[in-house]
């Protein structure tokens, strides 16, 4: 099987106020799986957006099979056999169309451009064959809007495979997946590499899984490659982290204990109107960090949104200091002292095209009004500058578009806007999803600081090690309900997993 080669040489790119890549070299060949990692803001996603034609104002050279080529548009990259699957899979799919239509988009566009009739039998059959090749069983007539995140990823992979791509980039593909879904993804990735001769770039902050799936690793820091090597048995996660951050770091997070006061928030038989969560009873005390543990699909996100009024409650109550405050809308929740850092930060947590200062102050605009109720921009900027400094947000200025920040820094902006609002209860839904080990520790420290101020914290995660590291108590969810309450000091990952899979 003939190998294809790809070489990127001397790649540099600058955005307003920041040099994102500086003279980067990156090489790969088809049939192999490459890990590309780095702390948030290291430049890995920026480099891959150059490769996929999105960041088209780069300098440097790109060679495929020895021939120099220009990657100045996504169309040009696709024609050269390069595909990318982003972490936000919904961006690349048309949710109102069927599975078959999404897989066969290029065929449909070509036919429409030539005003030809569409052979729907062929479209559906070809889409089914593309899924069958990957060992994936999804009804091709089904609307994409009805699919799980894992199934949506498979649609994108099937589409890429059908286009006979040479090189495929997977950006944080396992971040939203359960363990079983991750194993299924790995099977498909291995098949594409070994049987379809595709060269695959695998970007992930879950460092342990890189040893399972990848053969070679490239580590970036501050827009440059700092290490490029094969993955060998003697390579350790600690070594990788040290290359990423430029310093050694203890993987074990040591939580500081703070005084825990009286009950601040209580849920009494809280049930979401459509039954996505039911009969939830829990308490959060001031200064206490409550973990909500559960696998993907257990109902953690649905619970957070029900507490926050984003999903309507069918019955039950949310009480703050003993008073019923059950919110009907997120606006009511904010007024009543609740804050939610959502799982899907780009879609629900920030206004991606607005600057940092506007995002940090958006939840507390009343604080920045003058006597005639106009927003005073200078006040916004003063508060935003302080928050950027306090949270260590890496940005050239408060005017920078949030879209140009790394995932970890976007998450800090989401947290920052709620710190300005001075809420009483903070709900964190998978807050470390897609962030590096350094940013994760920063987020843990922020949460601890809030607890030390007497705030109540709800922290949901399917990463049980995080629950054990940050929480005081934990409630375990399964199938939309709480099945067990445990003291974190008296439990283990094994016990959390047992109850989260339906054990009793």
N, C-alpha and C positions, 0 to 999 in steps of 0.2 A: 504494500500500500504506500503510495507516494506521499512523502511528508511535505507540508507547506511550512514556510518559515515567515516570521514577522519580526522586523527590527525597527524600534523607535530610537533615534539618535539625537542627542542634544535638544530635547524638547523643552521649551520654555513658554510660559504664558503669564500674562499680567492682567489682573482685574483692577478696577479703580482703587488705588491706595495699597495694593498688595501684590507681590510677585508670588503666584501660586505654585509655579513649577520653575525650577532652575536647572537647565542643562541635564535633563533626565534621560538615561538610556534604559530601555526595556526590550527584552527579546523573548520569543517563545516559538514553539513549533506545534504543529497539529498532533493530536493523539496523546497529549500530556495535560495534566491538570496543575495549574500554577496558583499558589496563594499570593495575593497582594494585600499587604496589611500595613497599618500605621495608626498612630493616634488620630483622633478627630482633627481635621485641618492639615494632615500630613501631605495631602495632594493626590491620594490614590484614586478617588472618584473623579477628580479633575483630569488626571491622566487618562482614565478610561473614557471620559467624555471627549477628549481629543481623538482617541482611537475610534470612537463611534461617530465622529463628525459633528458633534454638538458644539464643542469648543473649537471653533474654526479659525480663530485668530492666533494660533500657535506659531512659534518659529521652531525650526529643526527639520529633520528628515524622517520619512517613514518608508520602509522597504518591505514589499511582500514578494517572496520567492526571488529576492535579489533585484527586483525592479522598483525604482522609486515611484511613489504614488502620493497624491494629494487627498487629504481627508477633510474637505472643506464643507461637507454637508452629510447628514445621516444617509441620504440617498447614495452618495458616493461611497460611503462605508459599506452599505448593504451590497452594492454592486461588486465590491471587492471581497465579499464573503464575511463581513464582520457584523455581528449582532450583539445587542446588549439587553439584559433583563434587569430593570431597576428594582430597588427595594419597594417602591410604591407601584405595584403592578397595575393598579387601576389606571394609571396615567397612559399606559400603552394599550389598553383594551377599550372596546366600545361596549359598555355594559348592557345596552338595550338590544344588541345584536346577538345572534346565536353563537355557540361554540364553533360551528362550521364556518360561519361568516368571518369570525375573528382569525381563525387559522388560515383561511384562504383569502385574506384581505387583498394581497397583491394580485391574485388572479381576478378577483372581482373588479378592482380598480382598472386593470388593463382592459377588461371586457367593456366596462362602462365608457372608458376613454375612446374605444373603437366602436361604440354603440352596437355591441353584439348582445345577443340574447344569452342569459345565464342558464347553464345546464345544472339545475339544482341537484339532480341525482348525482352528477359527477362531483359537485362541490362537497356534498355530504359524505360521499364515499371516500374521496381523497382525504378529507379531514379525519375520518375514522381510521384510515390506513396510517396517517401520520401519528395518531395517538396509539394505535396498535403497535407500531414500531417501538414505541417507548414503554410498552406494557401498561398503558394507562387506559382505564375503562371509564369514559365519560360520555353521556348521551350528547351527540353533536347537535341535536335540535334544541337543547336546553339553552336558556338565556344565560349569558355570562354573569348577569346580576345575581343569579341564584347560586353561584358557585362559591366554595370556600376559597380562602387565600391560596392554599396549597394547590387546589385545582386550577386556579387562575395562572399560577406559575407554570403548571404543566401545559396549559394552552400556549403560553409564550414559548416554552421549550419545543413543543411540537411544531409551532410555526417556524421557529429558527431551523429546526432539523429538516423540515420540508423544503426550506430554501437552500438546503445543502451548504450551510455556512461553513467556513473554514475555522473561524475563531469566534468564540462565544464568551461574553463577560457576564458574570452573575454577581450583582452588587447586593450584599447582605441577604442572600436567598433564604437562609434559615431563621432569620430574626423573628418572624411571626409564626413559626411552625412548631408543632409538638414533636416529641421524640420520634414517634412513628412516622409522621409526615417527613421529618428530616431524613430518616432511613430510606424512605421511598424516593426522595429527591436524590440521595446519594446513588442509588441504583441507576437512576436515569442519567445522572452526570457521568458515571463510570461507563455506561453503555455508549453515550455520545462520544466520549473520548476514545474508547478502545475499539468499538465496532463501527462507528461512523467517522472516525479519524478527525474529530474536532479538537482544536486546541482550546482549553477552557481556563479563564481567569476567574478565580474564586476569591471574592472579597468578604471577609468576615471578622467580627470582633470576638467570636466564640473560638478562642485559640485552640482549645483541645480538639475540636473537630477537624482542624487543618491537618493534623497528624493522621487522621483517618482517611482523608479524601485526596490530599495533595501530594505531589512529588517534589515540587520545587517551591521556594519561598523568596519573595522580594519584599524588603521592609523599607518603608519610606518615613522620613521625618523632615518637617519644615520644607516641603517641596523638593526634596532630593532623595535619591536612593542611598541608604546607609548600609544595606547588606543584601546580597544576592547569592543564594546558595541552595543546594539540594537539601531536602529534609531527610535527616539521618537518625538512627536510633538514639544517638547520644545528644541530640538537640533537645532542649527543655523549654517549657513555657516561660520560666523565669528569664532564660537567656533572650528569648524573643521580646519579652516585655522590656528588658534592659535596652535592647537595640531601638525599640519603638520610642521609649521615653528619654533615652540618653542617661538613664540612672537606674540603679537597682530599686526594686519595690517589693515589699512584702505582700504576697497575694492574699494573706488573711487579714480581713478588716477587723479592727478591734473597736467595738462600740463603746462609747463613753456613757455611763449610766447617769441619768438626770432624775431629780425628784419627780414622782408621779403623784398628781393630785386627785381631785374629785372627778366624777363622771362628767364629761363635757358633751359628748354626742352619744345618743342611743337610738338604735333602730328597733322598732317593735312590730314584729310580724309583717315587715315590709315586703310587698309583692308587686312586681311590675305588671302593668295592665294586661300585657299579652302573655304573662306567665313565664317570661324569660328568666326571672329570678322570683323565688317564692318563699314566704315565711321566714324572712331574714331577721334574726335577733342578734344584736351585738352591741358592745359598749366601747367607747374610747374615752380614756381619762386625759386630763390635761397633762402634758409632758410625756404622754405614752405613744409609742409607735406600734400600731396594730398591723400585722401582716395578714393579707388575704392570699392564701396559697391555692393553687389549682392548675390543672393542665389547660392547654388551649381549648376553648369551648366550654369551660366549666361554668361560665357566667360572671367572671370577675369584672369585665368591662361593662356588662349590662348592669351589674350592681352599682358600679361607680356612677353611671349615667342616671340611674334611677334615684340615687341619693341626691344628685345634682339637679334633678328636674329636667334633664334632657330626654329621658324616657318617662312617660306618665306612670305614676303609681296607682295600682288598682285598689289596694287596701294597705292598711298599716300606717305607721307614722315615723317621721324623722324628728327627733327632739334634740334641742340644744339647751343645755342647762335646765332640763326638765320641761321646757316649753315647746309645744308642737310648732315646728317651722316647716313642715313637709312642703318643699317647693314644687310649684307647677311648671316653672320655667327656669332655665339657668340664670336669667336676670334676677329672679327672686332669690335663688340660691346665693348669688353673690351679695345681694343686699343683706341676707341673713347670716353672713359670716362664713360661707363655704367657698372653697377654691378647688378646682379640678385641673390637674396636669394630665391631659389625655394621652392615650397610647399613640394615636395617629397625630403626631405633633404638626406635620406639614399641612394636614387637611383640617385639623380641628384646634390646634394650639397656637398657631401664629398666622398672621396675614403675610404670606411669603414674599409678596412684592413690595411691602412697606418697609421703611427703615427700622433699625433697631430701636431708636428712641420712641417711635410711635407704638411699636409692639409692647414695649416695657410699660408704657403709661396707659394703654388702651382700656384696661379694666378699672382704672381709677381717674377717669377724666374729670370728674367733679372737683378733684383736688387741685386741678390746674386751670380752673375758670377764674376770670376776673369779675369785677362787680357787675358787668353787663353780659356775663355768661359767654364770653369768648375764651377759647383755650389759649393760654399764654405759653407759647412755644419755648421761651427761654427757661421757664420752670420745668417743662418736660425734659429739656436737654440737661439741666442740672441734676435732676433725679436719675436720668438714664446714665449719665457719666459716672455717678456714684455707684449705681448698680453694676455697670460694666466692670468697674474696678473691684468692687466687693466680690463679685462672682467669678472674676477672672475670665470674662467673655473675650475671646480673641476676635477682634474686629478692628479695622483701620480707623473707624470713627463711628459715632452714634448715628451717622447718616447712611451707613452701609445697608443695602437691602439684605434682609434676613435670608433670602434665597441664596446669597453668596457665602453664607456661613456654613461651617461643617455641622454635621448632625448633633454632636455634643454641645456645640455652642448655641445651636438653635434651641436645644433642650434647656440650656441655662437661661435663654431669653424667656421661654415659657414660664420657668420658675420665677424669674425676676419680676414679671408683671404681677404675679400674685403676692410677692413679698411687698411690693409697693401698696397693694390693696389692704395689707394688714388683716388678713382673714383669721378666723379662730380655728377652723378645721381645714386641713390640707389633704386632698385625696390625690395620691400619685398612682397612675395606672401604667404599669410596665415602664417606669421612668428611665431605665437604663437600656432600653431596646435600641440597638444600633450605635451604642457609644463605647469608646475604648475604656481600658482599665483605669487610666488616669482620670478621665471625666467621670467615671462611675464613682470613684472615691470622692471626687469633688461634690457630686450629687448627694452621696451619703452624708458628707459633712454638713451640707446645707440643711438636710433633713434633721440631723442631730441638733443643729443650732436652733431650728424652729421648735423642736421639742423642749429644748432648754429654756425657751421663752414662754413655755406653758401652753403651746399650741397642741392640738390633737392631730395625729397623723394616721391616715390609712394608706398602706403601701401594698399594692397588688403585684404579684409576679408569678410566672411559671418557672422561674429560676429559684429552686428551693434553697440553694446556697445563699442567695441574697436575703431571703426571709430570715434565715438563721443568723445572718450577719448584722441586720439592722433592726429587727423587730423585738419587742418585749413579749408580746403574745401573738398567737396566730390562729385564725379561723381557716379551716380547710373547706374548699368548695368542690362540689361534684354535681353535675346535672342541674345547675341553677339553684342549689340549696347549700346550706352549711351543714357539714356532716360531722365536724369535730372541732373542738377548741383545745389548744395546747399552749403550755408555757414553752417559750423558745428554748430556755435553759434546760428543759427536761425532755426535748424531742430530738429528732434526727431527720436527715433527708429521707432515709428509708421509711420512717413512719409517715412523713408528709406524702410521699409517693403512694404508700399503701392506701391511705384514706382518700387521696385525690383520684384514685382509680376505682373507687366504689367499695373498698374494703370496709368492714364494720365489725 
